[in-house]
Amino acid sequence: MTKSQSPRKTLAALAIFALAITATACSDDPIVEEDNSIIGTANAAGQFSTLITAVEAAGLTATLTTGGPFTVFAPTDAAFDALPAGTLDALLADTDALTQVLLYHVLDGEFTAAQLEGLNSVETLQGQPLVVTQGSVVVNGVTVQQGDIMTDNGIIHVIDQVLLPPELDIVATAVATAGFSTLVAAVEAAGLVEALQADGPFTVFAPTDEAFAALPAGTLDALLADPAALAEVLTYHVVEGRVFARDLDGVVSAQTLAGYPVLFDLSDGAKINSSNIVATDILTTNGVIHVIDQVLLPPAGDIVETAVAGGFGTLAAALVAADLVSALQGDGPFTVFAPTDEAFAALPAGTLDNLLLPENQAQLQDILLYHVVGAEIFSGSLVNGATAETLQGQSVTITVDDGVKIDNANVTVADIITKNGVIHVIDSVILPAAN
């Protein structure tokens, strides 16, 4: 006869059986993995429902789920709500436009907040750049509210405004912006509209209407009547490539489409030549506009012509006597340390008259060429203790610890730009070492 089991053992056996059945059943169920992609992370955050809807409408869900790695600047629902009335509906109804806007928020590759802070601009998948501002991460003027949300296929940075890519070229942007009517009229009169609507990219330093109005009486009318001269003035405001405000840090000069350099000074605000840069980084489809408060005028003459027009009578006479006029009217570029008439007058009595004698032409050439360097040297690039080889063969020494000096001569006026170089005015004649 079999001995009956106790109720406790029977219950234990049933529990084990039930667990086995449950385990078997569970093993047949598919395992659902957590979606840690950009899209999955955005979905789980709960504040990107409009972004998710837009991504789906644009057909970008798969790309942002399995592609990458990408960096996404993700506008919140509140950011989309803040768009002008009708903008979101219009975008959702226009897949191409919507795609362009969304791709303008996406970078190819992973960029942490720290990495972005070290950049001046970043190229988006839409093709246009975003401008990065110093300090906390700010792109196109929009501050990242939360950065470095890591996902399996990239990084999300949360922003509280929707970024809209530029839709207009440089000319159309100027037309659409208040304060540039004179500039637009000038561009049309000079026949430069088509050139400034080309692919570029270009950087335009755009004078305001007030800047044109501040020109000497008759200047603007004369320029409008002379398309070639007007074109030279306008192209002197244009630099090839996109140069954003942060790109100017440490930059001394840039070559313009007119063929002459402009100078930058960021020591007290931001200046280009003598003009203040009053607004920066206006993005266009083919470049960037910076607003300035003065019209930039290109150099009117070469080094010799500028010296004559500037009242350097003794220097001009010495150049003629030394037969160096044609040399300093060559292509260059040259840097000339130009002594004033007073500097020549301060030479020992009889020295200048003796140098101007025909039989001393070689000695005069030697002295004058000691004032000339065969390259452009602007004051912003001078380094204390540096030397520069002159066309005479010896080198001058530059010091900047107590004002700017060339050998023992003080630079009293710097950076007079000419068509073939630059002039720095000095207060004494510098003399090469005796052979």
C-alpha positions as CSV (number, residue, x, y, z in Angstrom):
1,M,0.0,0.0,0.0
2,T,1.4,3.5,-1.0
3,K,1.8,6.0,1.7
4,S,-0.3,9.2,1.0
5,Q,1.6,12.6,0.7
6,S,1.1,15.3,3.3
7,P,-0.8,18.4,2.2
8,R,2.3,20.6,2.6
9,K,4.4,18.5,0.2
10,T,1.5,18.5,-2.3
11,L,1.3,22.3,-2.3
12,A,5.1,22.6,-2.8
13,A,5.0,20.2,-5.8
14,L,2.1,22.2,-7.4
15,A,4.1,25.5,-6.9
16,I,7.2,24.1,-8.6
17,F,5.0,22.8,-11.5
18,A,3.4,26.2,-11.9
19,L,6.7,28.0,-11.9
20,A,8.0,25.6,-14.6
21,I,4.9,26.2,-16.7
22,T,5.3,30.0,-16.3
23,A,9.0,29.8,-17.2
24,T,8.2,27.8,-20.3
25,A,5.5,30.1,-21.4
26,C,7.8,33.2,-20.8
27,S,10.6,31.7,-22.8
28,D,8.4,31.7,-25.9
29,D,7.6,35.5,-25.6
30,P,9.8,38.0,-27.6
31,I,12.2,40.1,-25.5
32,V,11.5,43.8,-25.8
33,E,14.7,45.8,-25.8
34,E,14.7,49.4,-24.6
35,D,15.1,51.9,-27.5
36,N,18.0,54.1,-26.6
37,S,18.3,55.7,-30.0
38,I,17.9,59.4,-30.6
39,I,14.2,58.9,-31.4
40,G,13.7,56.4,-28.6
41,T,15.3,58.8,-26.1
42,A,13.3,61.7,-27.4
43,N,10.1,59.7,-27.1
44,A,10.8,58.7,-23.6
45,A,11.6,62.3,-22.5
46,G,8.0,63.4,-22.9
47,Q,8.8,67.0,-24.1
48,F,9.5,66.3,-27.8
49,S,6.1,65.1,-29.1
50,T,6.0,67.8,-31.8
51,L,9.5,67.1,-32.9
52,I,8.7,63.3,-33.1
53,T,5.6,64.1,-35.2
54,A,7.6,66.4,-37.5
55,V,10.4,63.8,-37.9
56,E,7.8,61.2,-38.8
57,A,6.1,63.5,-41.3
58,A,9.5,64.2,-42.9
59,G,10.3,60.5,-43.2
60,L,13.4,60.8,-41.0
61,T,12.4,58.4,-38.2
62,A,14.5,55.5,-39.4
63,T,17.5,57.6,-40.1
64,L,17.5,59.1,-36.6
65,T,16.8,55.7,-35.1
66,T,19.4,53.5,-36.8
67,G,21.7,55.9,-38.6
68,G,24.4,58.1,-37.2
69,P,26.1,59.0,-35.1
70,F,24.4,62.4,-35.1
71,T,24.2,65.4,-32.9
72,V,20.7,66.8,-32.6
73,F,19.6,70.2,-31.3
74,A,16.2,69.2,-30.2
75,P,13.5,71.9,-29.8
76,T,11.0,71.3,-27.1
77,D,7.2,71.3,-27.6
78,A,7.2,74.8,-26.2
79,A,9.7,75.8,-28.8
80,F,7.5,74.7,-31.6
81,D,4.5,76.4,-29.9
82,A,6.4,79.7,-30.0
83,L,6.7,79.7,-33.8
84,P,4.6,82.4,-35.5
85,A,1.0,81.4,-36.1
86,G,0.6,79.0,-39.0
87,T,4.4,78.3,-39.4
88,L,4.2,74.7,-38.0
89,D,1.1,73.8,-40.0
90,A,2.7,75.1,-43.1
91,L,5.9,73.1,-42.5
92,L,3.9,69.9,-41.8
93,A,2.1,70.4,-45.1
94,D,5.4,70.9,-47.0
95,T,7.6,67.9,-46.6
96,D,10.6,69.4,-48.4
97,A,10.6,72.5,-46.3
98,L,10.1,70.5,-43.1
99,T,13.0,68.3,-44.0
100,Q,15.3,71.3,-44.5
101,V,14.3,72.7,-41.1
102,L,14.8,69.4,-39.3
103,L,18.2,68.7,-41.0
104,Y,19.3,72.2,-39.9
105,H,19.1,70.8,-36.4
106,V,21.4,67.8,-37.1
107,L,25.1,67.5,-37.3
108,D,27.0,64.6,-38.7
109,G,29.0,63.0,-35.9
110,E,28.9,63.4,-32.1
111,F,29.7,66.8,-30.6
112,T,29.6,67.3,-26.8
113,A,28.8,70.7,-25.3
114,A,32.5,71.1,-24.4
115,Q,33.5,70.4,-28.0
116,L,31.0,72.8,-29.4
117,E,32.2,75.6,-27.2
118,G,35.6,75.4,-28.9
119,L,34.1,75.8,-32.4
120,N,33.1,79.0,-34.2
121,S,30.6,77.3,-36.5
122,V,29.3,73.8,-37.4
123,E,28.0,72.5,-40.7
124,T,24.5,70.9,-40.5
125,L,23.1,68.1,-42.6
126,Q,20.9,70.7,-44.3
127,G,24.1,72.2,-45.7
128,Q,24.1,75.6,-44.0
129,P,26.2,76.3,-40.9
130,L,25.2,77.1,-37.3
131,V,27.1,79.9,-35.6
132,V,28.4,79.0,-32.2
133,T,28.8,81.8,-29.7
134,Q,31.4,81.9,-26.9
135,G,30.5,81.0,-23.3
136,S,27.7,78.6,-22.7
137,V,26.7,76.7,-25.9
138,V,24.7,79.1,-28.0
139,V,23.9,78.3,-31.6
140,N,22.4,81.0,-33.9
141,G,21.7,82.9,-30.7
142,V,19.7,80.1,-29.1
143,T,21.1,78.7,-25.8
144,V,21.3,75.0,-25.2
145,Q,19.1,74.4,-22.1
146,Q,20.3,70.8,-21.5
147,G,23.3,69.3,-23.1
148,D,25.0,66.0,-23.6
149,I,22.0,63.6,-23.5
150,M,23.8,60.5,-24.7
151,T,22.0,58.0,-26.9
152,D,23.1,54.8,-28.7
153,N,23.5,56.7,-32.0
154,G,24.4,60.2,-31.0
155,I,23.9,63.2,-28.6
156,I,20.9,65.4,-28.0
157,H,21.2,69.0,-26.9
158,V,17.8,70.5,-25.8
159,I,17.0,74.0,-27.1
160,D,14.0,76.2,-26.5
161,Q,13.7,77.7,-30.0
162,V,13.3,76.2,-33.4
163,L,16.3,77.0,-35.6
164,L,15.2,78.2,-39.1
165,P,17.8,78.0,-41.9
166,P,18.3,81.1,-44.0
167,E,16.1,81.4,-47.1
168,L,17.5,84.5,-48.8
169,D,20.8,85.3,-50.4
170,I,23.0,88.3,-49.5
171,V,21.2,90.7,-51.8
172,A,17.7,89.5,-51.0
173,T,18.6,89.7,-47.3
174,A,19.8,93.3,-47.6
175,V,16.6,94.2,-49.6
176,A,14.5,92.6,-46.8
177,T,16.3,94.3,-44.0
178,A,15.6,97.9,-42.9
179,G,18.6,100.3,-43.2
180,F,20.3,99.0,-46.3
181,S,18.4,100.8,-49.1
182,T,21.4,102.8,-50.2
183,L,23.6,99.8,-50.2
184,V,21.1,97.9,-52.3
185,A,20.8,100.8,-54.8
186,A,24.6,101.0,-55.0
187,V,24.9,97.2,-55.6
188,E,22.4,97.6,-58.5
189,A,24.1,100.6,-59.9
190,A,27.5,98.8,-59.9
191,G,26.1,95.8,-61.6
192,L,27.0,93.5,-58.7
193,V,23.6,92.0,-58.0
194,E,24.3,88.7,-59.9
195,A,27.8,88.4,-58.4
196,L,26.5,88.7,-54.9
197,Q,23.7,86.2,-55.6
198,A,26.2,83.6,-56.7
199,D,27.0,80.5,-54.6
200,G,29.9,82.2,-52.8
201,P,30.1,82.0,-49.9
202,F,30.9,85.6,-49.2
203,T,31.3,87.8,-46.1
204,V,29.9,91.3,-46.5
205,F,30.6,94.2,-44.2
206,A,27.4,96.1,-44.9
207,P,27.3,99.9,-44.3
208,T,24.0,101.3,-43.1
209,D,22.1,104.1,-44.8
210,E,23.5,106.4,-42.2
211,A,27.0,105.3,-43.1
212,F,26.5,106.3,-46.7
213,A,24.9,109.6,-45.6
214,A,27.9,110.4,-43.6
215,L,30.3,110.4,-46.6
216,P,31.6,113.8,-47.6
217,A,29.2,115.9,-49.7
218,G,29.0,114.7,-53.3
219,T,30.9,111.5,-52.7
220,L,28.0,109.1,-53.0
221,D,26.6,110.9,-56.1
222,A,30.0,110.8,-57.7
223,L,30.3,107.0,-57.0
224,L,26.8,106.3,-58.4
225,A,27.8,108.1,-61.6
226,D,31.0,106.0,-61.9
227,P,30.1,102.2,-61.9
228,A,33.7,101.1,-62.0
229,A,34.8,103.2,-59.0
230,L,31.6,102.2,-57.2
231,A,32.2,98.5,-57.8
232,E,35.7,98.9,-56.4
233,V,34.3,100.5,-53.2
234,L,31.6,97.9,-52.8
235,T,33.9,94.9,-53.4
236,Y,36.2,96.4,-50.8
237,H,33.5,95.4,-48.3
238,V,33.5,91.7,-49.4
239,V,35.7,88.9,-48.3
240,E,35.6,85.5,-49.8
241,G,34.3,82.7,-47.6
242,R,32.1,82.7,-44.5
243,V,33.9,84.7,-41.8
244,F,31.9,84.7,-38.6
245,A,32.4,87.1,-35.7
246,R,34.4,84.5,-33.6
247,D,36.6,83.8,-36.6
248,L,38.0,87.3,-36.3
249,D,39.7,86.5,-33.0
250,G,43.4,86.9,-33.6
251,V,42.9,87.9,-37.2
252,V,44.8,91.1,-38.2
253,S,43.8,91.5,-41.9
254,A,41.8,89.9,-44.7
255,Q,42.0,90.3,-48.4
256,T,38.9,91.7,-50.1
257,L,37.5,91.0,-53.5
258,A,38.7,94.5,-54.5
259,G,42.3,93.2,-54.1
260,Y,43.2,95.3,-51.0
261,P,43.3,94.3,-47.4
262,V,41.0,95.4,-44.5
263,L,42.3,95.5,-41.0
264,F,40.6,94.2,-37.8
265,D,41.0,95.5,-34.3
266,L,39.1,93.8,-31.4
267,S,40.9,95.5,-28.6
268,D,38.0,97.8,-27.8
269,G,34.8,96.5,-29.4
270,A,35.2,95.3,-33.0
271,K,36.5,97.5,-35.8
272,I,37.2,97.0,-39.5
273,N,39.6,99.7,-40.6
274,S,38.1,102.7,-38.7
275,S,34.5,101.5,-38.8
276,N,32.7,99.9,-35.9
277,I,31.1,96.5,-36.5
278,V,27.7,97.1,-34.9
279,A,25.9,93.8,-35.7
280,T,27.3,90.4,-36.6
281,D,26.5,87.0,-38.1
282,I,23.4,87.7,-40.2
283,L,23.1,84.4,-42.0
284,T,22.2,84.1,-45.7
285,T,22.1,81.2,-48.1
286,N,25.4,82.2,-49.7
287,G,27.3,83.8,-46.8
288,V,27.1,86.1,-43.8
289,I,26.6,89.8,-43.3
290,H,28.1,92.0,-40.6
291,V,26.8,95.6,-40.2
292,I,29.2,98.5,-40.0
293,D,28.7,102.2,-39.3
294,Q,31.1,103.7,-41.9
295,V,31.7,103.1,-45.6
296,L,35.1,101.6,-46.2
297,L,37.1,103.4,-48.9
298,P,39.8,101.5,-50.8
299,P,43.3,103.0,-51.1
300,A,43.5,105.7,-53.7
301,G,47.1,105.4,-54.7
302,D,50.3,103.4,-54.5
303,I,53.0,104.0,-51.9
304,V,54.6,106.9,-53.7
305,E,51.3,108.5,-54.6
306,T,50.1,108.2,-51.0
307,A,53.4,109.7,-49.7
308,V,53.1,112.7,-52.0
309,A,49.4,113.2,-51.1
310,G,50.2,112.7,-47.4
311,G,52.7,115.6,-47.2
312,F,55.9,113.5,-47.2
313,G,57.6,116.0,-49.4
314,T,61.2,115.3,-48.3
315,L,60.7,111.5,-48.6
316,A,59.2,111.9,-52.1
317,A,62.1,114.1,-53.2
318,A,64.6,111.6,-51.8
319,L,62.9,108.7,-53.7
320,V,63.2,110.7,-56.9
321,A,66.8,111.5,-56.3
322,A,67.5,107.8,-55.4
323,D,65.7,106.7,-58.6
324,L,63.4,104.5,-56.5
325,V,60.0,105.8,-57.6
326,S,59.3,103.1,-60.1
327,A,60.5,100.4,-57.8
328,L,58.0,101.5,-55.0
329,Q,55.3,101.8,-57.6
330,G,55.7,98.1,-58.4
331,D,53.3,95.4,-57.4
332,G,54.8,94.8,-54.0
333,P,53.5,94.4,-51.5
334,F,55.8,96.6,-49.5
335,T,55.9,98.0,-46.0
336,V,57.5,101.4,-45.8
337,F,58.6,103.1,-42.6
338,A,58.1,106.6,-43.7
339,P,60.0,109.4,-42.0
340,T,58.2,112.8,-41.8
341,D,59.7,116.0,-43.2
342,E,60.5,116.9,-39.5
343,A,62.4,113.6,-39.2
344,F,64.6,114.4,-42.2
345,A,65.1,118.0,-40.9
346,A,66.4,116.6,-37.6
347,L,69.4,114.9,-39.3
348,P,72.7,116.6,-38.6
349,A,73.2,119.8,-40.6
350,G,74.1,119.2,-44.2
351,T,73.4,115.5,-44.1
352,L,70.3,115.6,-46.2
353,D,71.8,118.0,-48.8
354,N,74.8,115.8,-49.1
355,L,72.7,112.6,-49.6
356,L,70.7,114.3,-52.3
357,L,73.8,114.9,-54.4
358,P,74.0,112.7,-57.6
359,E,77.4,111.3,-56.6
360,N,75.8,109.9,-53.3
361,Q,72.9,108.2,-54.9
362,A,74.0,104.7,-53.9
363,Q,74.3,105.8,-50.2
364,L,70.8,107.4,-50.4
365,Q,69.4,104.3,-51.9
366,D,70.9,102.2,-49.1
367,I,69.3,104.4,-46.5
368,L,65.9,104.6,-48.2
369,L,65.7,100.8,-48.9
370,Y,66.5,100.2,-45.2
371,H,63.0,101.7,-44.6
372,V,61.3,99.2,-46.9
373,V,60.3,95.5,-46.2
374,G,59.3,93.4,-49.1
375,A,56.0,92.2,-47.5
376,E,53.0,93.7,-45.8
377,I,53.5,94.1,-42.0
378,F,50.5,95.5,-40.2
379,S,50.8,96.8,-36.6
380,G,48.5,94.1,-35.2
381,S,51.0,91.4,-36.2
382,L,54.0,93.1,-34.6
383,V,55.8,91.1,-31.9
384,N,58.3,92.6,-29.4
385,G,61.8,91.9,-30.4
386,A,61.0,90.7,-33.9
387,T,63.2,91.6,-36.8
388,A,62.3,92.2,-40.4
389,E,64.7,92.1,-43.3
390,T,64.7,95.2,-45.4
391,L,65.3,95.6,-49.1
392,Q,68.7,97.1,-48.2
393,G,69.7,93.6,-46.8
394,Q,70.0,94.4,-43.1
395,S,67.1,93.9,-40.7
396,V,65.3,96.4,-38.5
397,T,64.3,95.5,-34.9
398,I,60.7,96.0,-33.8
399,T,59.9,96.7,-30.1
400,V,56.3,97.1,-28.8
401,D,56.9,97.3,-25.0
402,D,56.7,101.1,-24.8
403,G,54.8,102.2,-27.9
404,V,55.9,100.8,-31.3
405,K,59.5,101.4,-32.4
406,I,61.4,100.5,-35.5
407,D,65.0,100.5,-34.3
408,N,65.0,103.8,-32.4
409,A,62.3,105.5,-34.3
410,N,58.8,105.8,-32.9
411,V,55.8,104.8,-35.1
412,T,53.5,107.8,-34.8
413,V,50.8,106.6,-37.3
414,A,50.3,103.0,-38.3
415,D,48.7,101.1,-41.1
416,I,48.1,103.5,-43.9
417,I,46.9,101.1,-46.6
418,T,48.0,101.7,-50.2
419,K,47.4,99.9,-53.4
420,N,50.7,98.1,-53.2
421,G,51.4,97.9,-49.5
422,V,51.3,99.7,-46.2
423,I,53.0,102.8,-44.7
424,H,53.9,103.4,-41.0
425,V,54.9,106.9,-40.2
426,I,58.1,107.3,-38.0
427,D,59.5,110.3,-36.3
428,S,63.2,109.8,-37.2
429,V,65.3,108.5,-40.1
430,I,66.7,105.1,-39.4
431,L,70.2,104.3,-40.6
432,P,71.7,100.9,-41.5
433,A,74.8,99.8,-39.7
434,A,78.0,100.9,-41.5
435,N,79.7,98.3,-43.6
